[in-house]
């Protein structure tokens, strides 16, 4: 796809990176931004159709991206999902192009974290978790919970203790993959990475 490279992690499960147009090296207080400029997006193909999760269409290579996406969709039903309101990104463009639904198909389960205004998606076929902001890739197959400052705009109880309690039930899914939006994804033994993140917080 030219400037954007999509990786097929498992058959029919894709992840690509795109530079977020609102990223700046420092925040409004002059502190370094706590997330990298490239954000992760997911596409899942199944017999039920095609699902985009937190899609961001690259401005620099949009035509190439749409050609790739058209090949994936190929006239099948399309859904586009967001994990958190801040990740609406290119949602409306996907809806306009494919008449996409905002409801997850049977192949994707939604796990609500209402106290953090986030939905974590689960693709059982691939044992893949797709969080929004609550989990961040730390590299070398590890995860950490997001900075506490990220919780202050979305939660009445913006603490890691509250987040840890909300995330703990996801361990029962025994994920293999954790496809984060920020940082490096976990591509093996995701349950151990999640458990470590919860213990370390």
N, C-alpha and C positions, 0 to 999 in steps of 0.2 A: 504493500500500500504506500510505497514511497516514504514520506516523512513519518508515517505511523506504521508500526509493525505489529500485526496481530499474531499471537502465539496460540496454537491449538494445544492446550494443556492435556486434554483427553479428547477422544473422538467427539466432535460436536460441541466441545466446551472451549471457548476462546476468551483470551484476555488481551487487551491492547492498552497502550499508554498514549495519552495526549496531554499537551501542555495546557494547563488551566489559564484562560485569558485574564483572570483576575489575580493571578499570583504576583506577589511582590517580595523582594528579598527581606523587607522589614515590615512590621505591622504599624498601626497608627501611633503606637508609643515608641517606635524606633527600635523595637526588639526584633531579633531574627525570626522570620516566619518558621513555624514549627512543622511545616509539611513541605515536601519537595514540589517543584513546579509541575512535574509529570504525575498525573493521577491515573489510576487503574479503572478500567471499564470491562464489563463482561457481556458476552453473548453466548446463549445456549440454544442449540438446535436439538429438537426431539420430534417424535411422531406427532406430538400435540401442537407443534409450531416452533416459533423462534421467539426468544425472550432477550431483550436488552435490559441490563441492570446498570443504572447510573451512567448512561452513555454520554460521551463527550465527543462531538464531531470535530476533527481538527480543521481549523480555518485554513491552514497552509496547504492542505492536501484533501480538501473535502470531496472533490470529484472522484479521486481514487478510492477514498473511503466508501462513498456511496456505491461505486461499482462492486466493491468487495461485499458490502452489506446486501446489495441486491442479489448477488449470487447465493448468499446464505438464506435469504428469505424466500426467493423463488416462488412467490405467489402463496406461500403458506400463511396461516394466522400469525400475527405478530403482537407481542405485548411489550410494553416498556415500563419498567419498575424503578422506583427510587427508594433508597435506603433511608434518606433523611432529606428534609426540604432543601438543604444547602446543596444537594446533589441533583437538582432538577436538570442542570446542565443543558443538554440538547434534547430533552424529552419531547418538547413540542415539535421539533423538526422530525423526529422519528414518527410521532403520531400523524403529522401532516403527510409524510411520504407513504406510510404503509397502512394508515387507518388503524394504528395500533391501539389495543386495549390497555387500560391501566390495571387490569386484574391478572394475577398470576395464574398460569395454567396448572393443570394437575401435576405437572413435572416439577414445579417449584413451590415450596412451602414457605409461608411467611411466619416468622417468629417475632412477635411484637415486643418491643421494649418501651412501653408507653411512657414510663417515667423519664425516658431519655429521648423521646420523640423520634425513635429510630426503629426500623424494621431490618432484621437480619434474615437473609434468604438462605434456604437450604435446598440443594439439588441432590436428592437421595441417590440418583443414578451414579453420581460421581463422588458421593460423600463430601460435597463441597459446601462450605459456608461462605456467604458473601456479606460481610458487614459494611457499614458506611464509615462512621467516624470513631466508633467505640473501641475498635482494635486497630493497631498500626503495626505494619511489618518492621521488625528491627534488624532484618538481615540474618544470614546464616540459619534460616529456618525458624526464627524466633518471632514471637509476638509480644507486644506490650499494650497495656490499656492506654487510651488517649490521655494527653495532658488534662489535668483537672480543669484548667482554664477553658477547655473546649466544652465542658459540661455546663458552664455557668449560664449560657444563653438558652439551654434547652431543658434544664432540670431544676425542680424545686429542691432536690437533695443532691447538689453537685459534688459528690464525694466518690472516691474510688471504692470505698466500702459498699456504697449503694450500688455502684456499677458492677462490682464483683458479684454481689448477690443476684443481680439481674442476669448476668452472663452464665452463672454456674449451671443452670439447667441445660445449656447447650452442650455441655460435656457428655450428656447422655446420648447425643447423636453420634459420638465417636467420629468426628470429622477426620478425613485424610487431607483435604485441601482447605486452606483459608485464603480466599482471594480478596485481599484488602484493597482499599482505594488508595491509601497512602503508605508508601514504603514497599518492601519486597514481599511477594506472596509466599505463603507456606505451601510447599508442593509435596510434602510427605509428613506423616505423623502429626497432623494438625491437632489432634486431641492432646498430645503431650505438650505442644506449643501453647495451646490455650490454657491447659492446667498450670503450666509454668508461669504464664502471664498473670493468672489469678493469684497464685501464691506470692509472686514477687511484688504485687501492688501494695 
